[in-house]
């Protein structure tokens, strides 16, 4: 039930991914998605000028936002004046630099770029590991602050021209509203936030020689952050003055879209990267910073809530690569191929790394490996299945770390999208991790639309925003399949441990009393 009668009929959500841009239109009364468009039809290019670099042009993201919106209008006849709010979700950790005129100074350094690893590792040592974990809940690692330090050291002429830095979603919001802003959740994802002091991480900025004046104005995640400018409205074919009322990184937003807002609740996604994200109300961190904590979308100073994020880079990107190698076949055809091979792929093992530094492996940059290949035994079906199983096993490896960090992982919610569309992937995930899986009829763009409804005051609470959210499928592990997948996972782990030896000291959780 809506808090107050409202003549506005729609909410619009944008998902700014590294592969594509998605726009979804939500009917406020029913809570259902009435139209959805993805642009471009083929995945956007990621430029790697050097090994382990990854860049994209923010201007391309904007152009695809325009294209998706125009296509949405062409596909679904609606009055744009009836859009009550616009929400944005975006690929996390990216660095966008703009000058005083709002012009982009260089391509964005995106989430899977590894060039700043050494800067972050050095900061972790020099500032003190305990200090960083106590205050930032993370190593500075390969996050946005460290990427900015790389620019300062390696591109000083560009650095001198920076007026403000932005995350990818901040840039799209700027194109919509003309306002240079960010959120506390966004600052935390860049390791610009001190959790203990509830303030900007000035110590890290000082260490890196970065002025806090480069950070944008901070606004609330759920709030009217600006209105659609006449210029943007003309490009998009929308109505000027429409409020932009929500922005969040892709993983906090994915959790929100699945109604994962309380401690003990878990969200998962398996797009270009794979993520398991749990809510924690205590200030805990992994002593080796293999999983990371960020301010969740519904966190307040009075009731802080953090999202504990386990990220594995080589997920959908491996599946995408393999699809092309197998002859540019469809993902559905790949799933049918994988289903023809047995659990464990007859001993064929895929390590799905090779897409930048992996946090769960302490920022090591490994290459993907296919082990146990027998020319007389294995074919396309085994490779297709081994790839999906390898991705699941890498995710499960990260889930084990989350559990060691004090996060309860028993029931996982995911959107019916990306690799969770694969029955093989779902089966392997459930039985490897020993969890119940709920698939819901939502995606990131719909979550952003619901968030816009909260921020614009259409919904009196987050609970009201989930009208129309329904469970599509529930899957539970079975004893027989668990035994088979555990054997395959054990083999996968043993191969990984040959490359990344297990630590000699016990793993432990650092708990911070604030």
Wavefront OBJ file of the C-alpha trace (Angstrom):
o trace
v 0.000 0.000 0.000
v 1.407 3.407 -0.953
v 1.939 5.937 1.795
v 0.021 8.707 0.017
v -1.926 8.879 -3.236
v 0.373 9.929 -6.052
v -0.591 10.647 -9.661
v 2.796 9.516 -10.901
v 2.680 6.083 -12.479
v 6.270 5.030 -13.181
v 9.755 4.747 -11.756
v 12.799 4.490 -14.022
v 15.999 2.641 -13.125
v 19.358 2.626 -14.895
v 22.029 -0.046 -14.417
v 25.434 1.243 -15.556
v 27.409 -1.945 -16.135
v 30.760 -2.584 -17.754
v 29.141 -4.832 -20.371
v 25.978 -2.855 -21.098
v 23.489 -0.284 -19.837
v 20.035 -1.454 -18.783
v 16.939 0.697 -18.321
v 13.800 -0.627 -16.627
v 10.400 1.014 -16.183
v 8.441 0.017 -13.081
v 4.696 0.472 -12.580
v 4.258 2.016 -9.122
v 0.807 0.575 -8.480
v 1.728 -3.045 -9.266
v 5.443 -3.004 -8.472
v 6.014 -4.835 -11.763
v 8.479 -4.106 -14.533
v 6.538 -3.046 -17.629
v 9.474 -2.556 -20.006
v 13.204 -3.186 -20.015
v 15.934 -2.452 -22.559
v 19.639 -3.274 -22.730
v 22.071 -1.259 -24.844
v 24.231 -1.979 -26.732
v 23.232 -5.405 -28.020
v 26.869 -6.518 -28.004
v 29.025 -6.048 -24.926
v 30.859 -2.749 -24.553
v 34.587 -2.922 -25.068
v 37.018 -2.759 -22.162
v 40.336 -1.274 -23.283
v 43.573 -2.704 -21.879
v 46.508 -0.560 -23.007
v 48.773 -2.644 -20.798
v 48.338 -6.052 -19.127
v 45.968 -5.873 -16.138
v 44.643 -2.444 -17.123
v 40.952 -1.887 -17.808
v 39.442 1.356 -19.055
v 36.176 2.571 -20.531
v 35.016 5.946 -21.774
v 32.332 7.467 -19.517
v 30.930 9.244 -22.575
v 30.093 5.804 -23.987
v 28.098 4.951 -20.873
v 26.087 8.146 -21.323
v 25.472 7.475 -25.007
v 24.135 4.014 -24.168
v 21.913 5.516 -21.450
v 20.471 7.759 -24.173
v 20.120 4.844 -26.601
v 18.444 2.610 -23.986
v 15.999 5.352 -22.976
v 15.004 6.140 -26.554
v 14.509 2.425 -27.231
v 12.453 2.105 -24.050
v 10.159 4.855 -25.287
v 9.910 3.217 -28.700
v 9.030 -0.167 -27.187
v 6.532 1.079 -24.597
v 4.162 3.982 -25.124
v 4.075 5.992 -21.891
v 3.775 9.587 -20.807
v 7.242 10.640 -19.627
v 5.650 13.227 -17.318
v 4.369 10.292 -15.250
v 7.862 9.226 -14.156
v 8.050 9.967 -10.431
v 11.744 9.296 -9.951
v 14.930 8.007 -11.558
v 17.411 5.711 -9.836
v 20.959 4.763 -10.767
v 23.077 1.729 -9.988
v 26.572 1.359 -11.329
v 29.787 -0.639 -11.586
v 31.687 0.000 -8.350
v 35.228 1.259 -7.683
v 35.703 3.031 -11.015
v 37.487 6.399 -11.239
v 36.105 9.195 -13.441
v 37.936 12.533 -13.548
v 36.324 15.789 -14.695
v 37.597 19.349 -15.069
v 35.860 22.587 -14.042
v 33.657 22.425 -17.135
v 32.559 18.880 -16.311
v 34.566 17.442 -19.210
v 36.102 13.996 -18.766
v 39.904 14.197 -18.562
v 40.787 10.585 -19.375
v 39.074 7.209 -19.799
v 37.655 5.801 -16.569
v 39.874 3.344 -14.687
v 37.265 0.690 -13.934
v 36.762 -1.912 -11.217
v 38.871 -4.754 -12.698
v 41.913 -2.568 -13.443
v 44.886 -3.694 -11.328
v 47.429 -0.924 -11.889
v 47.068 0.540 -8.381
v 47.618 -2.674 -6.393
v 51.154 -1.786 -5.318
v 50.089 1.671 -4.107
v 47.338 0.178 -1.971
v 49.531 -2.572 -0.579
v 52.206 -0.029 0.382
v 49.620 2.165 2.105
v 48.381 -0.886 4.013
v 51.901 -1.437 5.337
v 52.862 2.196 5.959
v 49.633 3.276 7.659
v 49.541 -0.016 9.533
v 47.395 -3.016 8.763
v 45.630 -2.843 12.112
v 44.959 0.873 11.684
v 43.487 0.388 8.210
v 41.266 -2.486 9.314
v 40.148 -0.621 12.449
v 39.262 2.546 10.560
v 38.566 1.643 6.929
v 37.568 -2.026 7.499
v 39.647 -2.698 4.367
v 43.096 -2.503 2.929
v 43.336 0.485 0.551
v 44.081 -2.243 -1.978
v 43.092 -1.625 -5.563
v 40.187 0.663 -4.739
v 39.344 4.100 -6.119
v 41.590 6.104 -3.766
v 44.597 4.042 -4.841
v 43.688 4.514 -8.509
v 43.629 8.268 -7.935
v 47.099 8.011 -6.365
v 48.271 6.226 -9.526
v 47.026 9.132 -11.646
v 48.749 11.633 -9.359
v 52.068 9.804 -9.716
v 51.898 8.775 -13.356
v 49.794 11.446 -15.068
v 50.561 14.657 -13.156
v 49.394 16.959 -15.962
v 45.961 15.326 -15.906
v 45.908 15.272 -12.105
v 46.491 19.038 -11.962
v 43.388 19.623 -14.086
v 41.027 17.563 -11.894
v 38.121 19.525 -10.454
v 36.239 16.553 -9.004
v 36.528 12.792 -9.018
v 33.451 10.649 -9.561
v 32.341 7.064 -9.416
v 30.622 5.789 -12.585
v 27.146 6.364 -11.147
v 28.110 9.850 -9.983
v 29.074 10.699 -13.560
v 25.720 9.537 -14.959
v 23.903 11.461 -12.217
v 25.961 14.530 -13.183
v 24.922 14.132 -16.820
v 21.294 13.942 -15.699
v 21.316 16.787 -13.179
v 24.428 18.901 -13.681
v 25.258 18.299 -9.988
v 28.634 16.874 -8.859
v 27.710 14.599 -5.956
v 28.390 11.244 -4.336
v 27.154 9.231 -1.325
v 28.686 7.874 1.886
v 28.202 4.371 0.519
v 30.097 5.457 -2.597
v 32.907 6.998 -0.564
v 33.268 3.780 1.402
v 33.554 1.684 -1.765
v 36.524 3.829 -2.820
v 38.104 3.586 0.688
v 37.551 7.308 1.123
v 35.549 6.673 4.353
v 36.615 6.234 7.988
v 34.023 3.978 9.646
v 35.262 4.672 13.165
v 35.099 8.449 12.803
v 32.093 8.431 10.427
v 33.959 10.914 8.264
v 36.185 11.256 5.194
v 39.325 9.076 5.452
v 41.585 12.092 5.745
v 44.518 9.998 6.918
v 44.608 8.023 3.678
v 44.151 11.167 1.571
v 47.023 12.855 3.413
v 49.222 9.796 2.933
v 48.476 9.794 -0.796
v 48.899 13.592 -1.038
v 45.317 14.014 -2.280
v 43.129 16.985 -1.382
v 39.674 16.227 -0.007
v 38.463 19.150 -2.164
v 38.516 16.714 -5.105
v 35.652 14.746 -3.540
v 32.119 15.756 -4.581
v 29.346 16.942 -2.293
v 27.798 14.100 -0.286
v 24.061 13.359 -0.584
v 21.903 10.621 0.922
v 21.491 7.403 -1.049
v 17.700 7.730 -0.832
v 17.007 11.413 -1.524
v 16.115 13.870 -4.243
v 19.646 14.539 -5.497
v 18.667 16.814 -8.362
v 16.269 17.165 -11.272
v 16.599 16.226 -14.909
v 18.002 19.239 -16.764
v 16.326 20.515 -19.935
v 19.422 19.523 -21.937
v 19.449 15.949 -20.588
v 15.676 15.701 -21.015
v 16.000 16.609 -24.695
v 18.664 13.961 -25.286
v 16.718 11.260 -23.450
v 13.247 12.180 -24.641
v 12.083 12.563 -21.026
v 10.532 15.382 -19.026
v 12.711 18.107 -17.505
v 12.430 18.390 -13.732
v 12.033 14.649 -13.102
v 13.789 13.926 -9.776
v 16.890 11.719 -9.582
v 16.327 10.159 -6.180
v 18.627 7.153 -5.686
v 22.124 5.981 -6.522
v 24.111 2.995 -5.273
v 26.939 0.733 -6.381
v 25.922 -2.428 -8.150
v 26.409 -4.816 -5.241
v 24.693 -2.778 -2.493
v 21.919 -2.138 -5.026
v 21.707 -5.816 -5.972
v 21.195 -6.592 -2.284
v 18.555 -3.858 -2.045
v 16.775 -5.136 -5.161
v 16.506 -8.550 -3.444
v 15.229 -6.998 -0.184
v 18.490 -7.886 1.570
v 18.654 -5.165 4.214
v 19.113 -6.888 7.573
v 21.927 -8.761 9.311
v 22.222 -12.379 8.208
v 20.602 -11.800 4.810
v 22.687 -12.696 1.751
v 22.570 -11.587 -1.894
v 24.458 -13.039 -4.839
v 25.054 -12.006 -8.411
v 27.017 -13.556 -11.252
v 27.424 -11.075 -14.075
v 30.811 -10.029 -15.432
v 32.092 -10.521 -11.892
v 30.640 -12.787 -9.232
v 29.675 -11.464 -5.815
v 28.233 -12.752 -2.567
v 27.154 -9.881 -0.312
v 26.010 -10.205 3.310
v 24.685 -7.636 5.795
v 26.535 -7.161 9.072
v 25.714 -4.840 11.969
v 29.073 -5.359 13.686
v 32.354 -3.791 12.593
v 34.281 -6.892 11.563
v 36.955 -7.373 8.951
v 39.037 -10.186 7.528
v 42.609 -9.875 8.809
v 43.915 -10.319 5.254
v 41.276 -8.089 3.608
v 40.128 -10.806 1.222
v 36.509 -9.756 1.706
v 35.559 -6.114 2.054
v 33.049 -4.026 3.986
v 31.172 -1.034 2.629
v 28.382 1.181 3.985
v 25.083 -0.417 2.988
v 22.312 1.603 1.344
v 20.078 1.675 4.444
v 22.845 2.422 6.946
v 22.389 5.393 9.266
v 24.724 6.836 11.920
v 22.242 5.634 14.552
v 21.882 2.125 13.060
v 24.975 1.350 10.979
v 24.744 -1.534 8.528
v 27.638 -2.708 6.430
v 27.697 -4.914 3.402
v 30.426 -7.569 3.510
v 31.379 -8.197 -0.100
v 33.169 -11.156 -1.597
v 34.091 -10.472 -5.219
v 35.511 -12.807 -7.851
v 36.458 -11.070 -11.110
v 36.505 -13.970 -13.566
v 32.831 -14.946 -13.644
v 30.603 -14.000 -16.572
v 33.632 -12.730 -18.455
v 34.960 -16.322 -18.574
v 31.597 -17.573 -19.802
v 31.524 -14.797 -22.408
v 35.052 -15.640 -23.570
v 34.228 -19.336 -23.804
v 31.035 -18.652 -25.773
v 33.081 -16.892 -28.445
v 35.756 -19.601 -28.471
v 33.086 -22.268 -28.964
v 31.836 -20.555 -32.113
v 29.784 -17.614 -30.845
v 26.991 -19.934 -29.752
v 24.220 -18.818 -27.408
v 24.460 -19.101 -23.636
v 21.481 -21.456 -23.717
v 23.392 -23.737 -26.110
v 26.363 -23.602 -23.752
v 24.154 -24.645 -20.853
v 22.848 -27.576 -22.893
v 26.421 -28.594 -23.682
v 27.400 -28.408 -20.004
v 24.427 -30.571 -19.008
v 25.815 -33.433 -21.115
v 28.905 -33.789 -18.911
v 28.812 -35.329 -15.423
v 29.367 -33.499 -12.126
v 33.090 -32.870 -11.871
v 33.507 -32.771 -15.675
v 35.327 -36.138 -15.664
v 38.298 -34.638 -13.843
v 38.613 -31.471 -15.952
v 39.211 -28.448 -13.700
v 38.985 -24.761 -14.586
v 40.574 -22.006 -12.477
v 38.550 -18.959 -13.607
v 41.101 -16.254 -12.861
v 42.716 -13.927 -15.394
v 40.614 -10.768 -15.098
v 42.790 -8.633 -12.832
v 43.856 -8.845 -9.219
v 41.613 -11.106 -7.143
v 40.819 -9.835 -3.661
v 39.975 -13.313 -2.349
v 43.556 -14.261 -3.310
v 45.032 -11.182 -1.583
v 45.265 -9.150 -4.792
v 47.262 -11.763 -6.658
v 46.989 -11.568 -10.428
v 46.671 -15.120 -11.702
v 46.015 -16.485 -15.147
v 43.121 -18.811 -15.909
v 44.068 -22.472 -16.057
v 42.461 -25.620 -17.442
v 43.837 -28.680 -15.657
v 43.497 -32.401 -16.350
v 42.722 -32.142 -20.078
v 42.743 -35.556 -21.790
v 42.464 -35.390 -25.587
v 40.907 -38.857 -25.719
v 38.294 -38.156 -23.049
v 37.282 -34.512 -22.962
v 35.312 -32.451 -25.437
v 33.290 -29.263 -25.628
v 30.723 -30.544 -23.135
v 33.386 -31.030 -20.455
v 34.952 -27.623 -21.051
v 31.536 -25.926 -20.874
v 30.710 -27.631 -17.584
v 34.193 -27.208 -16.073
v 33.984 -23.461 -16.713
v 30.692 -23.121 -14.823
v 31.861 -25.393 -12.008
v 35.159 -23.504 -11.748
v 33.302 -20.211 -11.348
v 31.057 -21.701 -8.663
v 34.029 -23.192 -6.801
v 35.828 -19.829 -6.813
v 32.685 -18.212 -5.394
v 32.441 -20.949 -2.769
v 36.085 -20.343 -1.839
v 35.109 -16.735 -1.135
v 31.985 -17.795 0.770
v 34.212 -19.870 3.056
v 36.221 -16.701 3.792
v 33.005 -14.782 4.523
v 31.950 -17.445 6.992
v 35.337 -17.186 8.697
v 34.711 -13.435 8.920
v 31.576 -14.015 10.979
v 28.922 -13.726 8.252
v 26.142 -16.308 8.437
v 25.531 -17.835 4.993
v 22.585 -20.227 4.864
v 19.998 -18.768 2.478
v 21.020 -16.805 -0.592
v 18.806 -14.611 -2.782
v 19.635 -13.850 -6.400
v 17.930 -12.258 -9.366
v 16.819 -14.497 -12.194
v 19.558 -13.201 -14.475
v 23.064 -13.736 -15.841
v 24.667 -17.026 -14.810
v 21.849 -17.854 -12.388
v 19.776 -18.534 -15.504
v 21.861 -21.698 -15.956
v 20.425 -24.817 -14.232
v 23.967 -26.267 -14.025
v 25.290 -23.123 -12.359
v 22.411 -23.063 -9.841
v 22.803 -26.744 -9.001
v 26.552 -26.421 -8.540
v 26.198 -23.268 -6.416
v 23.612 -24.732 -4.052
v 25.358 -28.050 -3.528
v 28.900 -26.682 -3.297
v 28.057 -23.985 -0.754
v 25.382 -26.000 1.069
v 22.848 -23.182 0.897
v 19.225 -22.679 -0.043
v 18.823 -20.449 -3.090
v 15.883 -18.164 -3.822
v 15.562 -16.678 -7.301
v 13.452 -13.509 -7.468
v 11.836 -11.699 -10.404
v 14.095 -8.670 -10.315
v 17.314 -7.204 -11.624
v 19.624 -4.297 -10.868
v 17.735 -1.719 -12.942
v 14.447 -2.647 -11.239
v 16.188 -2.308 -7.870
v 17.351 1.181 -8.850
v 13.780 2.065 -9.831
v 12.454 0.863 -6.456
v 15.196 2.847 -4.720
v 14.100 5.940 -6.631
v 10.607 5.432 -5.271
v 11.955 5.441 -1.707
v 14.137 8.483 -2.331
v 11.311 10.451 -3.976
v 8.933 9.710 -1.108
v 6.613 7.532 -3.199
v 7.110 4.783 -0.635
v 7.002 5.607 3.063
v 9.511 2.844 3.833
v 11.760 0.385 2.072
v 9.251 -2.383 2.868
v 6.642 -0.731 0.646
v 9.116 -0.646 -2.234
v 8.982 -4.423 -2.668
v 5.382 -4.692 -3.758
v 5.479 -6.961 -6.817
v 8.738 -8.715 -5.850
v 8.087 -12.454 -6.161
v 10.012 -15.676 -5.704
v 10.404 -17.622 -8.957
v 12.307 -20.645 -7.728
v 13.682 -22.151 -4.536
v 16.465 -24.722 -4.762
v 17.945 -26.743 -1.906
v 21.005 -29.008 -1.768
v 20.652 -32.787 -1.837
v 22.926 -35.240 -0.050
v 23.984 -37.145 -3.195
v 24.806 -34.055 -5.235
v 26.550 -32.393 -2.287
v 28.888 -35.384 -2.020
v 29.719 -35.254 -5.740
v 30.258 -31.511 -5.827
v 32.305 -31.582 -2.621
v 34.686 -34.086 -4.207
v 35.051 -31.855 -7.277
v 35.491 -28.753 -5.099
v 38.178 -30.473 -3.019
v 40.076 -31.279 -6.217
v 39.669 -27.662 -7.389
v 40.984 -26.370 -4.040
v 43.998 -28.669 -4.114
v 44.986 -27.292 -7.525
v 44.521 -23.702 -6.361
v 46.594 -24.402 -3.243
v 49.504 -25.508 -5.425
v 49.537 -21.978 -6.856
v 48.374 -20.008 -3.810
v 49.559 -21.933 -0.727
v 47.355 -21.901 2.328
v 48.566 -19.562 5.094
v 50.637 -21.058 7.908
v 48.939 -18.836 10.498
v 45.314 -19.398 11.497
v 42.701 -17.257 9.793
v 40.911 -15.008 12.198
v 38.350 -12.276 12.386
v 39.131 -8.786 13.616
v 36.185 -7.327 15.506
v 36.154 -3.598 16.163
v 34.365 -2.118 19.167
v 33.388 1.414 18.179
l 1 2 3 4 5 6 7 8 9 10 11 12 13 14 15 16 17 18 19 20 21 22 23 24 25 26 27 28 29 30 31 32 33 34 35 36 37 38 39 40 41 42 43 44 45 46 47 48 49 50 51 52 53 54 55 56 57 58 59 60 61 62 63 64 65 66 67 68 69 70 71 72 73 74 75 76 77 78 79 80 81 82 83 84 85 86 87 88 89 90 91 92 93 94 95 96 97 98 99 100 101 102 103 104 105 106 107 108 109 110 111 112 113 114 115 116 117 118 119 120 121 122 123 124 125 126 127 128 129 130 131 132 133 134 135 136 137 138 139 140 141 142 143 144 145 146 147 148 149 150 151 152 153 154 155 156 157 158 159 160 161 162 163 164 165 166 167 168 169 170 171 172 173 174 175 176 177 178 179 180 181 182 183 184 185 186 187 188 189 190 191 192 193 194 195 196 197 198 199 200 201 202 203 204 205 206 207 208 209 210 211 212 213 214 215 216 217 218 219 220 221 222 223 224 225 226 227 228 229 230 231 232 233 234 235 236 237 238 239 240 241 242 243 244 245 246 247 248 249 250 251 252 253 254 255 256 257 258 259 260 261 262 263 264 265 266 267 268 269 270 271 272 273 274 275 276 277 278 279 280 281 282 283 284 285 286 287 288 289 290 291 292 293 294 295 296 297 298 299 300 301 302 303 304 305 306 307 308 309 310 311 312 313 314 315 316 317 318 319 320 321 322 323 324 325 326 327 328 329 330 331 332 333 334 335 336 337 338 339 340 341 342 343 344 345 346 347 348 349 350 351 352 353 354 355 356 357 358 359 360 361 362 363 364 365 366 367 368 369 370 371 372 373 374 375 376 377 378 379 380 381 382 383 384 385 386 387 388 389 390 391 392 393 394 395 396 397 398 399 400 401 402 403 404 405 406 407 408 409 410 411 412 413 414 415 416 417 418 419 420 421 422 423 424 425 426 427 428 429 430 431 432 433 434 435 436 437 438 439 440 441 442 443 444 445 446 447 448 449 450 451 452 453 454 455 456 457 458 459 460 461 462 463 464 465 466 467 468 469 470 471 472 473 474 475 476 477 478 479 480 481 482 483 484 485 486 487 488 489 490 491 492 493 494 495 496 497 498 499 500 501 502 503 504 505 506 507 508 509 510 511 512 513 514
